[in-house]
Amino acid sequence: MDIGPIWSRVHATEEGGEIETCKRIEETKKALGVNRLISGHTPQYRTGKILSICNGGYMVIDVGISRYYGAHLAALEIVEEEEGKQNVYALYPGGKIKL
């Protein structure tokens, strides 16, 4: 499938700047009725880290796990807490980071 609410790498790159990106992300989240957007297939191989921008409203979780992109290991964990609150963590071999 080649269509979707964020079928573009533009949000995960420097094109357009973060202010414009976050504006588009906020509009998309509102239209879909969701708290955050999560995408893959945009390797963050330079850092090997999950990208979280727009106050956690947009996350890119492709960290380049394949050897071609650096064999970085990571996972995203979303934990439901009381009263509908969620805590979001990036999991790495060296530990867990709250996003």
Backbone as a printed PyTorch tensor [residue, N CA C, xyz], in Angstrom:
tensor([[[ 0.8490, -1.1780,  0.0000],
         [ 0.0000,  0.0000,  0.0000],
         [ 0.8930,  1.2390,  0.0000]],

        [[ 0.6040,  2.1660, -0.8550],
         [ 1.4630,  3.3390, -0.9650],
         [ 0.7730,  4.6360, -0.5470]],

        [[-0.2690,  4.5240,  0.2720],
         [-0.9210,  5.7210,  0.7850],
         [-1.1280,  5.5700,  2.2840]],

        [[-1.1960,  6.6690,  2.9690],
         [-1.4270,  6.6400,  4.4060],
         [-1.2860,  8.0380,  4.9690]],

        [[-1.6220,  8.2150,  6.2420],
         [-1.5740,  9.5580,  6.8180],
         [-0.1760, 10.1530,  6.8850]],

        [[ 0.8450,  9.3170,  6.9320],
         [ 2.2190,  9.8330,  6.9820],
         [ 3.1120,  9.0600,  6.0150]],

        [[ 2.6110,  8.8070,  4.8220],
         [ 3.3770,  8.0650,  3.8290],
         [ 4.3850,  8.9970,  3.1660]],

        [[ 5.3180,  9.4510,  3.9430],
         [ 6.3550, 10.3500,  3.4630],
         [ 7.4510, 10.4020,  4.5060]],

        [[ 8.6660, 10.5650,  4.0530],
         [ 9.7810, 10.7070,  4.9890],
         [10.0180, 12.1590,  5.3820]],

        [[ 9.2490, 13.0530,  4.8250],
         [ 9.4840, 14.4770,  5.0610],
         [ 9.3770, 14.8380,  6.5370]],

        [[ 8.5100, 14.1830,  7.2930],
         [ 8.3490, 14.5100,  8.7090],
         [ 9.5460, 14.0770,  9.5430]],

        [[10.2690, 13.0910,  9.0930],
         [11.3990, 12.5550,  9.8610],
         [12.7330, 13.1130,  9.3950]],

        [[12.6900, 14.1020,  8.5180],
         [13.9150, 14.7040,  8.0140],
         [13.9080, 16.1910,  8.3310]],

        [[14.9050, 16.8730,  7.8710],
         [15.0360, 18.3010,  8.1520],
         [14.2430, 19.1720,  7.1850]],

        [[13.6090, 18.5720,  6.1770],
         [12.8560, 19.3540,  5.2010],
         [11.6630, 20.0330,  5.8700]],

        [[11.5010, 21.3130,  5.6650],
         [10.3290, 22.0120,  6.1610],
         [10.4490, 22.5490,  7.5710]],

        [[11.3880, 22.0840,  8.3430],
         [11.5630, 22.5670,  9.7030],
         [10.5860, 21.9450, 10.6820]],

        [[10.9800, 21.9190, 11.9420],
         [10.1710, 21.2420, 12.9560],
         [ 8.8470, 21.9530, 13.2350]],

        [[ 8.8010, 23.2680, 13.1430],
         [ 7.5500, 23.9820, 13.4200],
         [ 6.4760, 23.5790, 12.4150]],

        [[ 6.8060, 23.6010, 11.1360],
         [ 5.8420, 23.1960, 10.1080],
         [ 5.5050, 21.7140, 10.2230]],

        [[ 6.5090, 20.8960, 10.4990],
         [ 6.2750, 19.4640, 10.6540],
         [ 5.2890, 19.2160, 11.7850]],

        [[ 5.5060, 19.8330, 12.9340],
         [ 4.6320, 19.6150, 14.0890],
         [ 3.2220, 20.1300, 13.8240]],

        [[ 3.1130, 21.1780, 13.0550],
         [ 1.7850, 21.6770, 12.6830],
         [ 1.0410, 20.6270, 11.8550]],

        [[ 1.7190, 20.0430, 10.8670],
         [ 1.0940, 19.0090, 10.0290],
         [ 0.7790, 17.7600, 10.8430]],

        [[ 1.6930, 17.3870, 11.7390],
         [ 1.4690, 16.2150, 12.5920],
         [ 0.2430, 16.4460, 13.4690]],

        [[ 0.1290, 17.6180, 14.0660],
         [-1.0100, 17.9390, 14.9360],
         [-2.3220, 17.8720, 14.1570]],

        [[-2.3300, 18.4020, 12.9420],
         [-3.5310, 18.3500, 12.1010],
         [-3.9100, 16.9070, 11.7810]],

        [[-2.9190, 16.0880, 11.4800],
         [-3.1700, 14.6850, 11.1510],
         [-3.6910, 13.9260, 12.3640]],

        [[-3.0800, 14.1400, 13.5220],
         [-3.5420, 13.4770, 14.7510],
         [-4.9880, 13.8550, 15.0580]],

        [[-5.3030, 15.1280, 14.9080],
         [-6.6620, 15.5940, 15.1770],
         [-7.6530, 14.9460, 14.2150]],

        [[-7.3100, 14.9000, 12.9360],
         [-8.1980, 14.3000, 11.9340],
         [-8.4350, 12.8130, 12.2010]],

        [[-7.4100, 12.1340, 12.7040],
         [-7.5200, 10.6970, 12.9740],
         [-8.0290, 10.3890, 14.3820]],

        [[-8.0360, 11.3860, 15.2540],
         [-8.4760, 11.1770, 16.6310],
         [-7.5090, 10.3350, 17.4430]],

        [[-6.2020, 10.5880, 17.2590],
         [-5.1750,  9.8170, 17.9690],
         [-4.2500, 10.7510, 18.7480]],

        [[-3.5070, 10.1720, 19.6980],
         [-2.5720, 10.9460, 20.5220],
         [-1.1940, 11.0820, 19.9040]],

        [[-0.8010, 10.0870, 19.1050],
         [ 0.5350, 10.1360, 18.5080],
         [ 0.5340,  9.3450, 17.2060]],

        [[ 1.5070,  9.6660, 16.3700],
         [ 1.7460,  8.9280, 15.1340],
         [ 3.0950,  8.2470, 15.2650]],

        [[ 3.1560,  7.0050, 14.8230],
         [ 4.3990,  6.2360, 14.8800],
         [ 4.6540,  5.6930, 13.4860]],

        [[ 5.8590,  5.8880, 12.9970],
         [ 6.1700,  5.3740, 11.6640],
         [ 7.5010,  4.6420, 11.6580]],

        [[ 7.6510,  3.8320, 10.6570],
         [ 8.8930,  3.1040, 10.4290],
         [ 9.3350,  3.3440,  8.9990]],

        [[10.2210,  2.5190,  8.5260],
         [10.7120,  2.5700,  7.1480],
         [11.3760,  3.9060,  6.8120]],

        [[11.9210,  4.5420,  7.8290],
         [12.7290,  5.7450,  7.6610],
         [13.8910,  5.6080,  8.6340]],

        [[14.9290,  4.8650,  8.2420],
         [16.0010,  4.5160,  9.1810],
         [16.6970,  5.7180,  9.8130]],

        [[16.8220,  5.6700, 11.1130],
         [17.5730,  6.6660, 11.8770],
         [18.9610,  6.0780, 12.1520]],

        [[19.6070,  5.6100, 11.0900],
         [20.8570,  4.8630, 11.2360],
         [22.0230,  5.7190, 11.7060]],

        [[21.9650,  7.0130, 11.5200],
         [23.0740,  7.8610, 11.9970],
         [23.1470,  7.8660, 13.5150]],

        [[21.9730,  7.8810, 14.1570],
         [21.9450,  7.9060, 15.6210],
         [21.6680,  6.5340, 16.2170]],

        [[20.9390,  5.6990, 15.4850],
         [20.5300,  4.4040, 16.0220],
         [19.5170,  4.5450, 17.1430]],

        [[18.8670,  5.6960, 17.2250],
         [17.9200,  5.9900, 18.3060],
         [16.5320,  6.2840, 17.7370]],

        [[15.5150,  6.0060, 18.5330],
         [14.1520,  6.3520, 18.1650],
         [14.0370,  7.8720, 18.1440]],

        [[13.4560,  8.3930, 17.0830],
         [13.2500,  9.8310, 16.9490],
         [11.8820, 10.1840, 17.5190]],

        [[11.8490, 11.1010, 18.4630],
         [10.6010, 11.5740, 19.0570],
         [10.5880, 13.0940, 18.9520]],

        [[ 9.6260, 13.6150, 18.1860],
         [ 9.5000, 15.0650, 18.0370],
         [ 8.0550, 15.4750, 18.3010]],

        [[ 7.8180, 16.7520, 18.2770],
         [ 6.4740, 17.3090, 18.4750],
         [ 5.9110, 16.8900, 19.8290]],

        [[ 6.7360, 17.0190, 20.8720],
         [ 6.3310, 16.6550, 22.2340],
         [ 5.8180, 15.2230, 22.3240]],

        [[ 6.4850, 14.3220, 21.6140],
         [ 6.0910, 12.9150, 21.6360],
         [ 4.9230, 12.5900, 20.7280]],

        [[ 4.4840, 13.5580, 19.9400],
         [ 3.3530, 13.3390, 19.0450],
         [ 3.7070, 12.5900, 17.7800]],

        [[ 5.0000, 12.5070, 17.4740],
         [ 5.4510, 11.7850, 16.2750],
         [ 6.7390, 11.0540, 16.6040]],

        [[ 6.7380,  9.7540, 16.3370],
         [ 7.9120,  8.9300, 16.6200],
         [ 8.2720,  8.0950, 15.4050]],

        [[ 9.5610,  8.0580, 15.1200],
         [10.0840,  7.2190, 14.0430],
         [10.8790,  6.1170, 14.7190]],

        [[10.4340,  4.8780, 14.5300],
         [11.0070,  3.7750, 15.2940],
         [11.9580,  2.8890, 14.4980]],

        [[12.2100,  3.2280, 13.2350],
         [13.1790,  2.4580, 12.4450],
         [14.5740,  2.9670, 12.7860]],

        [[15.2920,  2.2020, 13.5980],
         [16.6150,  2.6310, 14.0650],
         [17.7550,  2.0190, 13.2560]],

        [[17.4350,  1.2470, 12.2420],
         [18.4720,  0.6050, 11.4370],
         [18.9170, -0.7110, 12.0480]],

        [[17.9770, -1.6190, 12.2560],
         [18.2930, -2.9050, 12.8860],
         [19.1410, -3.7930, 11.9710]],

        [[18.9280, -3.6960, 10.6670],
         [19.6960, -4.5630,  9.7640],
         [21.1820, -4.1940,  9.7800]],

        [[22.0100, -5.1500,  9.4630],
         [23.4580, -4.9030,  9.4200],
         [23.8070, -3.7890,  8.4430]],

        [[23.0750, -3.6960,  7.3540],
         [23.3330, -2.6730,  6.3470],
         [23.2550, -1.2680,  6.9490]],

        [[22.3400, -1.0700,  7.8890],
         [22.1550,  0.2410,  8.5160],
         [22.8230,  0.3690,  9.8740]],

        [[23.6270, -0.5870, 10.2650],
         [24.3900, -0.4520, 11.5010],
         [24.0470, -1.4090, 12.6130]],

        [[23.0470, -2.2620, 12.4140],
         [22.6590, -3.2770, 13.4050],
         [22.3140, -2.6720, 14.7680]],

        [[21.6460, -1.5240, 14.7520],
         [21.2110, -0.8910, 16.0020],
         [19.9820, -1.6280, 16.5260]],

        [[19.9370, -1.8650, 17.8180],
         [18.7940, -2.5380, 18.4210],
         [17.9960, -1.5520, 19.2580]],

        [[16.6850, -1.5780, 19.0930],
         [15.8090, -0.7110, 19.8800],
         [14.3750, -1.1900, 19.7350]],

        [[13.5590, -0.7840, 20.6870],
         [12.1260, -1.0640, 20.6400],
         [11.3950,  0.0800, 21.3240]],

        [[10.1380,  0.2410, 20.9720],
         [ 9.2930,  1.2410, 21.6040],
         [ 8.3240,  0.5160, 22.5280]],

        [[ 8.2080,  0.9920, 23.7540],
         [ 7.2840,  0.4020, 24.7260],
         [ 6.2960,  1.4810, 25.1680]],

        [[ 5.0160,  1.1690, 25.0550],
         [ 3.9660,  2.0740, 25.5120],
         [ 3.2440,  1.3730, 26.6500]],

        [[ 3.2970,  1.9740, 27.8370],
         [ 2.7360,  1.3680, 29.0400],
         [ 1.5030,  2.1530, 29.4690]],

        [[ 0.3730,  1.4520, 29.5550],
         [-0.8650,  2.0640, 30.0390],
         [-0.7940,  2.1950, 31.5500]],

        [[-1.0100,  3.3880, 32.0310],
         [-1.0310,  3.6450, 33.4680],
         [-2.4750,  3.9120, 33.8900]],

        [[-2.6690,  4.2850, 35.1310],
         [-4.0130,  4.5800, 35.6160],
         [-4.6000,  5.7960, 34.9100]],

        [[-5.9220,  5.8180, 34.8600],
         [-6.6790,  6.9390, 34.2990],
         [-6.3240,  7.2500, 32.8470]],

        [[-5.9860,  6.2430, 32.0660],
         [-5.7250,  6.4240, 30.6500],
         [-4.4000,  7.0650, 30.2920]],

        [[-3.5690,  7.3310, 31.2710],
         [-2.2530,  7.9310, 31.0110],
         [-1.3250,  6.8680, 30.4260]],

        [[-0.4650,  7.2860, 29.5240],
         [ 0.5160,  6.3820, 28.9280],
         [ 1.9210,  6.9020, 29.1800]],

        [[ 2.8220,  5.9950, 29.4650],
         [ 4.2450,  6.3120, 29.5050],
         [ 4.8890,  5.6140, 28.3190]],

        [[ 5.7780,  6.3270, 27.6460],
         [ 6.4100,  5.8110, 26.4370],
         [ 7.9090,  5.7340, 26.6710]],

        [[ 8.4920,  4.5850, 26.3110],
         [ 9.9090,  4.3430, 26.5460],
         [10.5930,  3.8490, 25.2750]],

        [[11.8410,  4.2360, 25.1250],
         [12.7190,  3.6550, 24.1120],
         [13.5660,  2.6190, 24.8370]],

        [[13.5840,  1.4040, 24.3260],
         [14.3680,  0.3300, 24.9220],
         [15.5970,  0.0770, 24.0610]],

        [[16.7550,  0.1000, 24.7000],
         [18.0300, -0.1350, 24.0240],
         [18.8040, -1.1860, 24.8020]],

        [[19.8070, -1.8090, 24.1910],
         [20.6080, -2.7920, 24.9300],
         [21.1900, -2.2290, 26.2290]],

        [[21.4830, -0.9320, 26.2540],
         [22.0700, -0.3130, 27.4370],
         [21.0650,  0.1880, 28.4560]],

        [[19.7860,  0.0950, 28.1590],
         [18.7950,  0.5440, 29.1210],
         [17.5370,  1.1040, 28.4960]],

        [[16.7110,  1.6680, 29.3490],
         [15.3840,  2.1570, 29.0040],
         [15.3530,  3.6740, 29.2150]],

        [[14.8310,  4.4050, 28.2260],
         [14.7640,  5.8620, 28.3120],
         [13.3120,  6.2960, 28.1490]],

        [[12.8310,  7.1120, 29.0730],
         [11.4730,  7.6350, 28.9550],
         [11.4600,  8.7300, 27.8930]],

        [[10.5190,  8.6140, 26.9720],
         [10.3970,  9.6110, 25.8980],
         [ 9.3220, 10.6240, 26.2340]]])
